[in-house]
Amino acid sequence: MVNLPKTPTGNPADFKIKTCLHSVSYSGLWRGQAFLSVDEFLIKAAQLGFDGVELGSKRPHASLIDYNAAKRKDLRARFNDLGLDLVCLAGYNDFTAGIDKVGVPNVEIQAIYIGELARLAHDLGTNMLRIFTGYERPGHPYDKQYEMVLDGITIAARIAADYGITLIVQNHHDIALHHDAMKWLLDEVNLPNVKAAFDAWSPTIEGLSSEEIRDAVHLMKPYLVHTTTADYQKHPRFKYEFLQTYYAPLLPQNRMVMMGEGYIDYATFINALKEIGYQGYIAYEMCEVLKGGGAIENLDKSATTFLNYVKQFQ
């Protein structure tokens, strides 16, 4: 039986700030970023004052390769020792990968992978697994790619249900990125253990106004059980065109900054979460090159800035 996460109540009085730190923040994956082991990360999150953590389910953290039954039991006990909630496990899938290789059952392979992550999530003591949809591949019909995502989530969710796990779909990959498409996708899946991990940064990058972002949160209300935050500044980019003696504009580069210093509209987004009586955690991730560098001290400063920033919305 699935222990379903709580969906929004519709009552702003039920909203409570619960903070969560994503382990990718100390994974060493980004240029200059310091690395902490899983145990060091958990100690760090507890010391900084987070209520819970989101744990990346790939190396260098909680990879299926490295966590046998004994290690899973030990890690679950560690959460209890530190008084931390394991809010969710973060999966890393792409249901449209391999669309050009029709002989390989990629959707089935990824659904089974997600099923094994669901088993890991169960063993570690959480009821949620974050997943993605798929990146859009050029040269292939959009609806074929959408169908692969729909089938993959449906198959994976039925496997995950055996372990009591809810799949939470993040608006991150190309397919069903916009909230209208995401709501449509989740409506089509129509399974009780498939919900949304809906974030503010992609709607802002999509160019939505504050009113549209608020409307998006209200639209996603039936599904919204988790959200992840990070703030960015745009660095304009140009390419010199020699024959024209001119600089042609390119897409800007996003660089991460402390919460409240960037252009992501978190004031509107978090206030909208409050309006719908959101019941989940607000997670924080450092998942880009960070202003000030990736040393432990600056990562800690960034995490603490987040904690102070979200307090204003309680």
QUITAHU-V962275 format. One line per field, one symbol per residue. ss: DSSP state (H for helix, E for strand, C for the rest). phi: phi as a letter, one per 20 degrees, with the letter a starting at -180 (. if undefined). burial: # if it has 16 or more other ideal C-beta (glycine too) atoms within 10 Angstrom, else .. A space follows every 10 residues. Layout:
# QUITAHU-V962275
ss = ???
phi = ???
burial = ???
This chain:
# QUITAHU-V962275
ss = CCCCCCCCCC CHHHCCCCEE EEHHHHECCC CCCCECCHHH HHHHHHHHCC CEEEEECCCC CCCCCCCCHH HHHHHHHHHH HHCCEEEEEE CCCCCCCCCC CCCCCHHHHH HHHHHHHHHH HHHHCCCEEE ECCCCCCCCC CHHHHHHHHH HHHHHHHHHH HCCCCEEEEE CCCCCCCCHH HHHHHHHHHC CCCEEEECCC HHHHHCCCCH HHHHHHHHHH HHCEEEEEEC EEEEEEEEEE EHHHCEEEEE EEEEEEECCC CCCCCHHHHH HHHHHCCCCC CEEECCCCCE CCCCCHHHHH HHHHHHHHHH HCCC
phi = .eefffegen dgfefbfcdb defgfcemed gnffdcfgff ffffffffof fbcddfebfe defgfddeff ffffffffgf gemdeefaed eccbfefnfe dffdffffff ffgfffffff ggfenddccf cdeaefefnc ggfffgfffg ffffffffff ffdmdeedee fcffflffff fffffffffl cfdcccdede ffgfffnffg fffgfffffe gfdfcbbcda dcdedgcbdf dffdlbdefd ffeececfgn eddfefffff ffgfgemgde edeccdcafd gnndfgffff fffffggfff gfef
burial = .#..#.##.. ....#.#### #######.## ..##.#.#.. ######...# ########.# ##....#... .#..#..##. ...#.##### #.#######. .....##..# #.###.#### ####.##### ####..#... ....###### .######.## #.######## #######.#. .##.##..#. #.######## ####...#.. ..##.##..# #.######## ##........ .......... ...#.####. .#.###.### ########## ########.# #..#...### .##.###.## ....
